[in-house]
Amino acid sequence: MSNAFRELLRKVGSGVHTHKDLTRAEAEAATRMMLLQEATPAQIGAFMIAHRIKRPTGEELAGMLDAYDQLGPKLQPISSDRPTLILGSPYDGRDRTAPISPITALILAAAGCPVLLHGGDRMPTKAGVPLVELWEGLGLNWRLRSLEEIQRLFQRTLLGFVYLPLHFPLAQGLVSYRDQIGKRPPFATIELLWAPYAGASHVVSGFVHPPTEATLQESFRFRGTPAQFTTVKGLEGSCDLPRDRTSIIGLGQLSDPEQPLLDRLLLHPRDYDLAGVDVAFTSTAQWVMDVQSLLQGRPSELQRSVLWNGGFYLWRAGVCEDMAAGLHRAETMLATGEVAQKLEEIRAAVTPQTEALLKN
């Protein structure tokens, strides 16, 4: 048993009236001990459930991210005029609405903006469809590619994916606790903030509950990075903007202390003639068929959702000067086949050695 960890556990698990928040350094130390399995399974499980009940602070999340930075993987900076957009969505996936972010990532990469995603396999407690499974349906398997190969693909195509079980096994080692405690632990919030990239980045964090957004802001403020960030009250907590309601977005800026930390943006899809029902997710196979139809230029409700998201992110990434220009650019890229060509380019960038491994 770790006596040092026990003292930190006592602070967060002492009850509603007597618990104490951890300092950034203490949260970093606790996370390090959990990732390295220096704490016992009983201690780790107790910490996760106690911390969930207490609710993590922005300072604690900053310390947890410090540990991730020290022990986790990072892609190295690539040559680009734009910061890498990192889309942070819940790892436990989707089960109600069709994910849009893979196509958004293709649009951004095709427009010259680097994009990095990260995630794992089907994960408790929701066990919804993960991004890695959707990419496989499009012919891209991220599960068996080393970090070195991901680095080469990222440099060449402007699209990368950090796969937790292979690239960060220490964090993967904590996944089983989610199932055992039956609740999302604070590490589920870290997934929305984590930037496994050593260069300039622009983190986009999805969220569901307003208090989560406030905690995300506080964590970014403590760390002082990234200079620019975005929060999105998205579909099922993801970065995907909804079409059946107003999009609630936070535009974060840390580089100028004279400016507010967060500007609120309310985007109404009806103002751009894109209001509608968000497409339901029924199966990975159906999602793949719908995306293939979309890439072939066939109009659909999914296409409208992709335009809505693609237009926003092209504007937010600085590719287009305003939302209207972003929507026009996204529509043109889909119609001319630029997005489909980007997917083919990434497929072609896979090394023959990896392709042979995937087939065996």
Residue pairs with C-beta under 8 A, 6 or more apart in sequence:
1 40
1 43
2 33
2 38
2 39
2 40
2 43
4 29
4 33
5 30
5 33
5 34
5 38
5 39
5 43
5 47
6 43
8 22
8 26
8 29
8 30
8 47
9 30
9 43
9 46
9 47
9 50
11 19
11 20
11 21
11 22
11 26
12 19
12 20
12 21
12 22
12 47
12 50
12 51
12 54
13 19
13 46
13 47
13 50
13 54
14 20
19 50
19 54
21 54
21 57
21 59
21 60
22 30
22 57
22 59
22 60
22 63
23 59
23 63
24 59
24 60
24 62
24 63
24 66
24 222
25 63
26 63
27 56
27 59
27 60
27 61
27 62
27 63
27 64
27 66
27 67
28 63
28 64
28 66
28 67
28 70
29 63
29 67
30 39
30 47
30 63
30 64
31 63
31 64
31 66
31 67
31 68
32 38
32 67
32 70
32 71
33 39
34 44
34 47
34 174
35 67
35 71
35 170
35 171
35 173
35 174
36 71
36 170
37 44
37 173
39 47
41 177
44 174
44 177
45 177
45 180
45 181
48 177
48 181
48 185
48 186
48 187
49 181
49 183
49 185
51 60
51 185
51 186
52 181
52 183
52 184
52 185
52 186
55 211
55 215
56 64
56 186
56 189
56 215
57 215
57 218
58 214
58 215
58 216
58 217
58 218
58 219
58 220
58 221
58 222
59 218
59 219
59 222
60 186
61 186
61 189
61 190
61 193
61 215
61 216
61 218
61 219
62 219
62 222
62 223
64 186
64 187
64 190
65 190
65 193
65 194
65 219
65 223
66 223
68 171
68 190
68 194
71 170
72 168
72 170
72 171
72 194
72 196
73 147
73 162
73 167
73 168
73 196
74 196
74 197
74 198
75 116
75 147
75 150
75 151
75 154
75 160
75 162
75 196
75 197
75 198
75 199
76 151
76 198
76 199
77 197
77 198
77 199
77 200
78 84
78 114
78 154
78 155
78 158
78 199
79 155
80 112
80 113
80 114
80 158
81 112
82 112
82 113
82 114
82 317
82 318
82 319
83 114
83 199
83 200
83 201
83 202
83 226
83 227
83 228
84 114
84 115
84 116
84 197
84 199
84 200
84 201
84 202
85 108
85 113
85 114
85 115
85 116
85 201
85 202
85 204
85 313
85 317
86 115
86 116
86 117
86 118
86 194
86 195
86 196
86 197
86 201
86 202
86 203
86 204
87 101
87 104
87 105
87 115
87 116
87 117
87 204
87 239
88 118
88 191
88 192
88 193
88 194
88 203
88 204
88 205
88 206
88 239
89 101
89 119
89 131
89 191
89 192
89 206
89 234
89 237
89 238
89 239
89 240
90 126
90 188
90 191
90 192
90 206
90 236
90 237
90 238
91 119
91 120
91 123
91 130
91 164
91 188
91 191
92 122
92 123
92 124
92 125
92 126
92 127
92 128
92 130
92 178
92 184
92 188
93 122
93 123
93 126
93 127
93 128
93 129
93 130
93 131
94 128
94 129
94 235
94 236
94 238
94 281
95 126
95 127
95 128
95 129
95 236
95 281
96 235
96 236
96 280
96 281
97 235
97 236
97 240
97 278
97 279
97 280
97 281
98 278
98 279
98 280
98 281
98 287
98 290
98 302
98 305
99 129
99 131
99 134
99 238
99 240
99 281
99 287
100 235
100 240
100 241
100 305
100 306
100 309
101 117
101 131
101 238
101 239
101 240
101 309
102 117
102 131
102 134
102 135
102 138
102 291
103 291
103 294
103 306
103 309
103 310
103 339
104 239
104 240
104 306
104 309
104 310
104 313
105 115
105 117
105 159
106 159
106 339
106 342
106 343
107 306
107 310
107 313
107 314
107 330
107 333
107 334
107 339
108 114
108 115
108 158
108 310
108 313
108 314
108 317
108 319
109 115
109 157
109 158
109 159
109 342
109 346
110 333
110 338
110 339
110 341
110 342
111 314
111 317
111 319
111 329
111 333
112 158
112 319
113 158
113 314
113 317
113 318
113 319
114 154
114 158
114 159
114 160
115 158
115 159
115 160
116 154
116 159
116 160
116 161
116 162
116 195
116 196
116 197
116 201
117 131
117 160
117 161
117 162
118 161
118 162
118 163
118 164
118 191
118 194
118 196
119 130
119 131
119 132
119 161
119 163
119 164
119 191
120 130
120 132
120 163
120 164
120 165
120 172
120 175
121 130
121 132
121 133
121 165
122 128
122 129
122 130
122 133
123 130
123 175
123 178
124 175
124 178
124 179
124 182
125 178
125 179
125 182
125 183
125 184
128 236
129 281
129 284
129 287
131 161
132 142
132 143
132 161
132 163
133 284
134 284
134 287
134 288
135 141
135 142
135 161
136 142
136 143
137 284
137 285
137 287
137 288
137 291
138 288
138 291
138 343
139 343
139 347
140 343
140 346
140 347
140 350
141 358
142 150
142 161
142 163
143 163
143 165
143 166
144 166
144 354
144 357
144 358
145 153
145 163
145 166
145 354
146 166
147 162
147 167
149 351
149 354
150 160
150 161
150 162
150 167
151 160
152 349
152 351
153 159
153 160
153 346
153 349
153 350
154 160
156 349
157 342
157 345
157 346
157 349
159 342
159 346
162 168
162 196
164 171
164 172
164 175
165 172
167 196
168 196
171 187
174 185
174 187
177 185
178 184
178 185
178 188
189 212
189 215
189 216
192 205
192 206
192 207
192 212
192 216
192 237
193 203
193 205
193 216
193 219
193 220
195 201
195 203
195 225
195 226
200 226
200 227
201 225
201 226
202 226
202 228
202 229
202 230
202 317
203 220
203 226
203 229
203 230
204 229
204 230
204 231
204 232
204 239
204 313
204 316
205 213
205 216
205 229
205 230
205 231
205 232
205 239
206 231
206 232
206 233
206 234
206 237
206 238
206 239
206 240
207 213
207 216
207 231
207 232
207 233
207 234
207 237
208 233
208 236
208 237
210 233
213 231
213 233
213 250
216 229
216 231
217 231
217 250
217 252
217 261
217 262
220 226
220 229
220 252
220 254
221 254
221 261
224 254
225 254
226 254
227 253
227 254
227 255
228 252
228 253
228 254
228 255
229 252
229 254
230 249
230 250
230 251
230 252
230 316
231 249
231 250
231 252
231 262
232 238
232 239
232 240
232 241
232 247
232 248
232 249
232 250
233 247
233 248
233 249
234 240
234 241
234 242
234 247
235 241
235 242
235 278
240 305
240 309
241 247
241 249
241 267
241 269
241 308
241 309
241 312
242 269
242 278
243 269
243 274
243 275
243 276
243 277
243 278
243 304
243 305
243 308
244 275
244 276
244 277
244 278
246 266
246 267
246 268
246 269
247 265
247 266
247 267
247 268
247 269
247 312
248 264
248 266
249 264
249 265
249 266
249 267
249 312
250 262
250 263
250 264
250 265
251 262
251 263
251 264
251 265
251 316
252 261
252 262
253 259
253 260
253 261
253 262
253 263
254 261
267 312
267 323
268 275
269 275
269 276
269 308
272 308
272 311
272 323
272 324
272 327
274 304
274 307
274 308
274 327
276 301
276 304
276 305
277 301
278 305
279 290
279 301
279 302
279 305
281 287
290 300
290 302
291 302
293 300
294 300
294 302
294 303
294 306
294 334
295 334
295 337
295 339
295 340
295 343
296 340
297 334
297 335
297 337
303 334
306 330
306 334
307 327
307 330
307 331
307 334
308 327
310 326
310 327
310 329
310 330
310 333
310 334
311 320
311 323
311 324
311 326
311 327
311 328
311 329
311 330
311 331
312 323
312 326
313 326
314 320
314 325
314 326
314 329
314 330
315 321
315 322
315 323
315 325
315 326
319 326
319 329
320 326
320 328
320 329
332 338
333 339
